[in-house]
């Protein structure tokens, strides 16, 4: 068997026995240095309770608007609750944007429609207070360390 054929057979056998190549997670440091920019660290995946936190952020935004609309003086306290949630979670930039967007969505949903406190606004406040407390208790009891 000629040397070239034997080498090709050996390489083919080694490739067939090798495990599949893994995808590259990030640009190697030397390649990033060549580009002149450092690679940004990847954001961690959201926690398993993320959907509950997003809903809680939306509820906080809704309450921040509705409570003020209905004459309560605690509107700013709901914003403070959102700030406390953000401080406790230490979200990365993208996750932080999602949480803030949900708070703003809750606020703006009612701001776009309500100009005065109505019985339905008061009903929504009661439901949001109940749901928000339930979500906060669930997240705290099931997922806190």
Secondary structure as a PSIPRED ss2 file (coil, helix, strand):
# PSIPRED VFORMAT (PSIPRED V4.0)

   1 X C   1.000  0.000  0.000
   2 X C   1.000  0.000  0.000
   3 X H   0.000  1.000  0.000
   4 X H   0.000  1.000  0.000
   5 X H   0.000  1.000  0.000
   6 X H   0.000  1.000  0.000
   7 X H   0.000  1.000  0.000
   8 X H   0.000  1.000  0.000
   9 X H   0.000  1.000  0.000
  10 X H   0.000  1.000  0.000
  11 X H   0.000  1.000  0.000
  12 X H   0.000  1.000  0.000
  13 X H   0.000  1.000  0.000
  14 X H   0.000  1.000  0.000
  15 X H   0.000  1.000  0.000
  16 X H   0.000  1.000  0.000
  17 X H   0.000  1.000  0.000
  18 X C   1.000  0.000  0.000
  19 X C   1.000  0.000  0.000
  20 X C   1.000  0.000  0.000
  21 X C   1.000  0.000  0.000
  22 X C   1.000  0.000  0.000
  23 X C   1.000  0.000  0.000
  24 X C   1.000  0.000  0.000
  25 X C   1.000  0.000  0.000
  26 X C   1.000  0.000  0.000
  27 X C   1.000  0.000  0.000
  28 X C   1.000  0.000  0.000
  29 X H   0.000  1.000  0.000
  30 X H   0.000  1.000  0.000
  31 X H   0.000  1.000  0.000
  32 X H   0.000  1.000  0.000
  33 X H   0.000  1.000  0.000
  34 X H   0.000  1.000  0.000
  35 X H   0.000  1.000  0.000
  36 X C   1.000  0.000  0.000
  37 X C   1.000  0.000  0.000
  38 X C   1.000  0.000  0.000
  39 X C   1.000  0.000  0.000
  40 X C   1.000  0.000  0.000
  41 X C   1.000  0.000  0.000
  42 X C   1.000  0.000  0.000
  43 X C   1.000  0.000  0.000
  44 X C   1.000  0.000  0.000
  45 X C   1.000  0.000  0.000
  46 X C   1.000  0.000  0.000
  47 X C   1.000  0.000  0.000
  48 X C   1.000  0.000  0.000
  49 X C   1.000  0.000  0.000
  50 X H   0.000  1.000  0.000
  51 X H   0.000  1.000  0.000
  52 X H   0.000  1.000  0.000
  53 X H   0.000  1.000  0.000
  54 X H   0.000  1.000  0.000
  55 X H   0.000  1.000  0.000
  56 X H   0.000  1.000  0.000
  57 X H   0.000  1.000  0.000
  58 X H   0.000  1.000  0.000
  59 X H   0.000  1.000  0.000
  60 X H   0.000  1.000  0.000
  61 X H   0.000  1.000  0.000
  62 X H   0.000  1.000  0.000
  63 X H   0.000  1.000  0.000
  64 X H   0.000  1.000  0.000
  65 X H   0.000  1.000  0.000
  66 X H   0.000  1.000  0.000
  67 X H   0.000  1.000  0.000
  68 X H   0.000  1.000  0.000
  69 X H   0.000  1.000  0.000
  70 X C   1.000  0.000  0.000
  71 X C   1.000  0.000  0.000
  72 X C   1.000  0.000  0.000
  73 X C   1.000  0.000  0.000
  74 X C   1.000  0.000  0.000
  75 X H   0.000  1.000  0.000
  76 X H   0.000  1.000  0.000
  77 X H   0.000  1.000  0.000
  78 X H   0.000  1.000  0.000
  79 X H   0.000  1.000  0.000
  80 X H   0.000  1.000  0.000
  81 X H   0.000  1.000  0.000
  82 X H   0.000  1.000  0.000
  83 X H   0.000  1.000  0.000
  84 X H   0.000  1.000  0.000
  85 X H   0.000  1.000  0.000
  86 X H   0.000  1.000  0.000
  87 X H   0.000  1.000  0.000
  88 X H   0.000  1.000  0.000
  89 X H   0.000  1.000  0.000
  90 X C   1.000  0.000  0.000
  91 X C   1.000  0.000  0.000
  92 X C   1.000  0.000  0.000
  93 X H   0.000  1.000  0.000
  94 X H   0.000  1.000  0.000
  95 X H   0.000  1.000  0.000
  96 X H   0.000  1.000  0.000
  97 X H   0.000  1.000  0.000
  98 X H   0.000  1.000  0.000
  99 X H   0.000  1.000  0.000
 100 X H   0.000  1.000  0.000
 101 X H   0.000  1.000  0.000
 102 X H   0.000  1.000  0.000
 103 X H   0.000  1.000  0.000
 104 X H   0.000  1.000  0.000
 105 X H   0.000  1.000  0.000
 106 X H   0.000  1.000  0.000
 107 X H   0.000  1.000  0.000
 108 X H   0.000  1.000  0.000
 109 X H   0.000  1.000  0.000
 110 X H   0.000  1.000  0.000
 111 X H   0.000  1.000  0.000
 112 X C   1.000  0.000  0.000
 113 X C   1.000  0.000  0.000
 114 X C   1.000  0.000  0.000
 115 X C   1.000  0.000  0.000
 116 X C   1.000  0.000  0.000
 117 X C   1.000  0.000  0.000
 118 X C   1.000  0.000  0.000
 119 X H   0.000  1.000  0.000
 120 X H   0.000  1.000  0.000
 121 X H   0.000  1.000  0.000
 122 X H   0.000  1.000  0.000
 123 X H   0.000  1.000  0.000
 124 X H   0.000  1.000  0.000
 125 X H   0.000  1.000  0.000
 126 X H   0.000  1.000  0.000
 127 X H   0.000  1.000  0.000
 128 X H   0.000  1.000  0.000
 129 X H   0.000  1.000  0.000
 130 X H   0.000  1.000  0.000
 131 X H   0.000  1.000  0.000
 132 X H   0.000  1.000  0.000
 133 X H   0.000  1.000  0.000
 134 X H   0.000  1.000  0.000
 135 X H   0.000  1.000  0.000
 136 X H   0.000  1.000  0.000
 137 X H   0.000  1.000  0.000
 138 X H   0.000  1.000  0.000
 139 X H   0.000  1.000  0.000
 140 X H   0.000  1.000  0.000
 141 X H   0.000  1.000  0.000
 142 X H   0.000  1.000  0.000
 143 X H   0.000  1.000  0.000
 144 X C   1.000  0.000  0.000
 145 X C   1.000  0.000  0.000
